[in-house]
Amino acid sequence: MILVTGDTHRFTDFKKLKSPTLSHLTKEDYLIIVGDCGVLFFPNTDKEAIEEYNALPFTVLFVDGNHENFDALYAYPVEMWNGGKVHRLASHVIHLMRGQVFEIEGKTFFTFGGGLSIDKAYREPHVSWWPQELPTEEEIQEGLSNLAKHKNKVDFVLTHDCPSSLLSVVGLYSFKAQGGFLKFAKSNEALERIYAVLDFTHWYFGHYHIDQFFTEKFTCLYQDVIQILP
């Protein structure tokens, strides 16, 4: 079984992963966090946080968001897993890197993390905010190249942010927009470029702290934990 949910922010929104409804799952099942996992954030307690995530009954997969310690994350060796590049933080806690295509339970998944921290002016670089939160041109090109190898077609897309063309409708629901904090970012531009060439069944993203289904193609997740569409 493959499930997906939104931002967990280390332990702030971790409770949903401990729900009794998930207790029947095994390590052969996957729960995907679409960014802001935050399991790496405070170096003094990262080890304990990873152990807590690794102790969950299922395997945790995550794309990066904007609230991750990228210096610590990128210090892990890169390895191949199910067709794409990953950082393995523990035996059952795996970061799905940007611009990769994975095959999981017979389905293909394109991953592309990253997003803008709207509060970065109040954070300290490389302590509570990391510039690697936004995608590079190299990562975008790697993503487009990997998609081309799959004829620009995948079953599912997993990102933290959303394409720029979706921002206006997301803004109707997100408190970030209602508070005047919805900002166009390089992550939106990158995902719009990818969206323009991509054929997919469904796209899941987080970042905006809402649980909302947009048309038949997009779902934004925060607290809900749902099964990937068959």
ZISUL-V175272 format. One record per backbone hydrogen bond with DSSP energy under -0.5 kcal/mol. NH is the residue of the N-H (numbers start at 1). CO is the residue of the C=O. Records with the same first field share a line. If there is no record, write none. Layout:
NH = CO / CO
//
This chain:
3 = 30
4 = 226
5 = 32
6 = 222 / 224
7 = 221
8 = 36
9 = 36
10 = 37
11 = 9
12 = 9
13 = 8
14 = 11
17 = 14
18 = 14 / 15
19 = 16
22 = 19
23 = 20
25 = 22
29 = 26
30 = 1
31 = 59
32 = 3
33 = 61
34 = 5 / 32
35 = 33 / 63
41 = 39
43 = 41
45 = 42
46 = 42
49 = 45
50 = 46
51 = 47
52 = 48
53 = 49
54 = 50
55 = 51
56 = 53
59 = 26 / 29
60 = 92
61 = 31 / 59
62 = 94
63 = 33
68 = 66
69 = 40
70 = 68
73 = 69
74 = 70
75 = 72
76 = 73
79 = 86
81 = 84
84 = 81
86 = 79
87 = 95
88 = 77
89 = 87 / 93
90 = 93
93 = 90
94 = 60
95 = 87
96 = 62 / 94
97 = 85 / 95
99 = 111
100 = 97 / 111
102 = 109
103 = 82
104 = 102 / 107
107 = 104
109 = 102
110 = 156
111 = 100
112 = 158
114 = 64
115 = 133
118 = 116
120 = 117
122 = 119
123 = 120
125 = 123
126 = 129
127 = 124 / 129
128 = 124
129 = 124
133 = 130
134 = 131
140 = 136
141 = 137
142 = 138
143 = 139
144 = 140
145 = 141
146 = 142
147 = 143
148 = 144
149 = 145
150 = 146 / 147
151 = 148
152 = 147
153 = 150
154 = 199
155 = 108
156 = 108
157 = 202
158 = 110
159 = 204
160 = 112
161 = 114
164 = 188
166 = 163
167 = 164
170 = 166
171 = 167
172 = 169
173 = 170
174 = 170
177 = 174
178 = 174
179 = 175
180 = 177
181 = 176
182 = 176
183 = 181
188 = 185
189 = 185
190 = 186
191 = 187
192 = 188
193 = 189
194 = 190
195 = 191
196 = 192
197 = 193 / 194
198 = 194 / 195
199 = 152
200 = 198
201 = 155
202 = 155
203 = 217
204 = 157
205 = 219
206 = 160
208 = 206
212 = 210 / 220
214 = 212 / 218
215 = 213
217 = 214
218 = 214
219 = 203
220 = 212
221 = 205
226 = 4 / 224
228 = 2
//
